[in-house]
Amino acid sequence: GGRADGPGAIAQGVEQVGATSGTVGTDGLPAKDRPLLDKLRALVPDVTFKAENRLIEKVRRDKSALELEFCRKASQISKRVFDFFEQIVEPGMPHELAAAEAAHLAAREGGEELVLALGSGVPWIWSSATAARLPGQFQDGQPVACEVNVKYRGYFSQVARTWPLGTVTRDRQRMI
């Protein structure tokens, strides 16, 4: 039979990652839920489940040297993609073309995913994961509010900036 219930799903996940013996920390598993813990012990008898409240928060905050390197690499790729995007965008350029060029560079640099958020004219978001795009062109005199988010080895980095495109009025320049 399958393991569709809560304890069964947890036991199956533990087995899938190869943690079939020793101690497994849990975040959000009620430490005082005896029936649940008894079922888990029956399903994975060589594993001790230990409540580790806020484990995910701690893991997100504390980074190994390798994780920090992944974060740095994601930042470097995001910066290169942003600088490139800022250079190629010009009045009349289709949004889709600029997004495709940026996605190509991000992939060539090792990025797993690129998410662009733009606030030029009609705000839009584009993701290389979904390829969801809004038609349109960059307009002369419009400020471009751009956010480049590149994922590298599971870690995202963001670079965001606003710049004037083409001929910008003095009032709009002060706004930027």
VMD Tcl script that draws the C-alpha trace (Angstrom):
set ca {
  {0.00 0.00 0.00}
  {0.89 3.65 -0.41}
  {1.78 6.21 2.22}
  {-0.60 9.04 1.41}
  {-1.26 10.04 5.03}
  {0.85 12.64 6.87}
  {3.18 10.25 8.74}
  {3.49 8.07 5.63}
  {4.41 11.02 3.46}
  {7.00 12.17 6.00}
  {8.50 8.67 6.24}
  {8.59 8.39 2.46}
  {10.38 11.74 2.18}
  {12.92 10.70 4.82}
  {13.62 7.49 2.90}
  {13.90 9.33 -0.43}
  {16.71 11.52 0.88}
  {18.47 8.51 2.41}
  {18.02 9.52 6.06}
  {16.90 6.07 7.20}
  {18.89 6.10 10.43}
  {20.12 8.62 12.98}
  {18.43 11.88 13.96}
  {16.23 13.95 11.67}
  {15.40 17.52 12.69}
  {11.85 18.68 12.04}
  {10.43 22.17 11.80}
  {6.72 22.48 12.44}
  {6.19 18.88 13.52}
  {4.40 18.94 16.88}
  {6.85 17.44 19.39}
  {4.00 16.50 21.74}
  {1.87 14.70 19.12}
  {2.41 11.17 20.48}
  {0.22 9.32 17.92}
  {2.07 10.99 15.05}
  {5.51 10.26 16.53}
  {4.51 6.65 17.27}
  {3.43 6.17 13.64}
  {6.69 7.68 12.40}
  {8.72 5.41 14.68}
  {6.83 2.38 13.34}
  {7.42 3.43 9.72}
  {11.10 4.46 10.11}
  {12.28 2.66 13.27}
  {15.96 3.63 12.99}
  {15.26 7.38 12.89}
  {14.86 9.67 15.89}
  {12.75 12.73 15.07}
  {13.83 15.86 16.94}
  {11.82 19.08 16.96}
  {13.94 21.93 15.60}
  {11.66 24.93 15.74}
  {12.61 27.73 13.34}
  {15.07 25.40 11.60}
  {14.22 26.74 8.16}
  {14.71 30.33 9.30}
  {18.10 29.44 10.78}
  {19.20 27.57 7.66}
  {18.17 30.54 5.51}
  {20.20 32.88 7.72}
  {23.33 30.76 8.28}
  {25.24 30.07 5.07}
  {28.17 27.75 4.42}
  {31.17 28.93 2.41}
  {29.76 27.13 -0.63}
  {26.33 28.77 -0.25}
  {27.98 32.18 0.06}
  {29.90 31.47 -3.15}
  {26.62 30.61 -4.90}
  {25.12 33.88 -3.63}
  {28.14 35.83 -4.90}
  {27.94 34.15 -8.31}
  {24.19 34.88 -8.53}
  {24.97 38.53 -7.71}
  {27.68 38.72 -10.36}
  {25.38 37.27 -13.03}
  {22.52 39.59 -11.99}
  {24.83 42.61 -12.26}
  {26.14 41.58 -15.71}
  {22.60 40.94 -16.97}
  {21.37 44.26 -15.56}
  {24.27 46.23 -17.09}
  {23.69 44.51 -20.44}
  {19.93 45.13 -20.28}
  {20.48 48.81 -19.53}
  {22.84 49.11 -22.52}
  {20.60 47.41 -25.10}
  {17.21 48.92 -24.20}
  {16.32 51.79 -26.48}
  {13.15 53.62 -27.46}
  {11.00 51.50 -29.77}
  {12.62 48.21 -28.74}
  {10.06 45.45 -28.09}
  {9.93 44.29 -24.47}
  {10.08 40.67 -25.64}
  {13.34 41.21 -27.52}
  {15.03 42.85 -24.54}
  {13.81 40.06 -22.23}
  {15.03 37.35 -24.63}
  {18.47 38.96 -24.92}
  {18.74 39.22 -21.13}
  {17.60 35.61 -20.66}
  {20.18 34.42 -23.19}
  {22.99 36.17 -21.32}
  {21.78 34.89 -17.94}
  {21.72 31.30 -19.25}
  {25.13 31.67 -20.92}
  {26.55 32.89 -17.59}
  {25.15 29.86 -15.72}
  {21.89 31.31 -14.41}
  {19.10 28.78 -13.90}
  {16.29 31.31 -14.12}
  {15.81 34.97 -14.88}
  {12.90 37.06 -13.60}
  {12.55 40.61 -14.92}
  {10.18 43.12 -13.39}
  {9.72 46.30 -15.39}
  {7.89 49.50 -14.70}
  {8.27 51.23 -18.06}
  {4.89 52.33 -19.34}
  {2.70 49.36 -18.37}
  {4.37 47.40 -15.53}
  {5.09 43.78 -16.40}
  {6.96 40.73 -15.14}
  {8.75 38.20 -17.33}
  {10.23 34.90 -16.20}
  {12.39 32.49 -18.16}
  {10.64 29.72 -16.23}
  {7.20 30.59 -17.59}
  {8.12 32.74 -20.57}
  {5.06 34.86 -19.73}
  {5.44 38.15 -21.52}
  {3.43 41.24 -22.18}
  {3.69 42.85 -25.60}
  {4.89 46.39 -25.82}
  {7.82 48.62 -26.57}
  {10.08 50.88 -24.59}
  {9.03 54.49 -25.06}
  {11.22 57.53 -25.52}
  {11.16 59.79 -22.49}
  {9.83 57.11 -20.13}
  {11.77 56.12 -17.04}
  {12.67 52.43 -16.96}
  {12.27 50.89 -13.50}
  {13.99 47.54 -13.84}
  {14.54 44.63 -11.47}
  {16.77 41.74 -12.58}
  {16.56 38.55 -10.52}
  {18.90 35.69 -11.45}
  {18.85 32.27 -9.81}
  {22.15 30.38 -9.59}
  {22.37 26.97 -7.92}
  {19.11 27.64 -6.08}
  {20.01 31.15 -4.85}
  {18.46 34.34 -6.25}
  {20.14 37.71 -6.42}
  {18.50 40.99 -7.36}
  {19.72 44.19 -8.95}
  {17.21 47.02 -9.31}
  {17.52 50.51 -10.66}
  {15.56 53.22 -12.48}
  {17.03 55.17 -15.37}
  {15.74 57.63 -17.97}
  {15.32 56.33 -21.52}
  {15.99 58.63 -24.44}
  {14.93 62.25 -24.21}
  {13.55 62.98 -20.75}
  {11.89 66.20 -19.61}
  {13.49 68.13 -16.78}
  {10.49 67.38 -14.47}
  {10.68 63.67 -15.18}
  {14.47 63.68 -14.68}
  {13.98 65.16 -11.19}
  {11.46 62.41 -10.46}
  {14.00 59.73 -11.28}
}
mol new
graphics top color blue
foreach p $ca { graphics top sphere $p radius 0.5 }
foreach p [lrange $ca 0 end-1] q [lrange $ca 1 end] { graphics top cylinder $p $q radius 0.2 }
display resetview
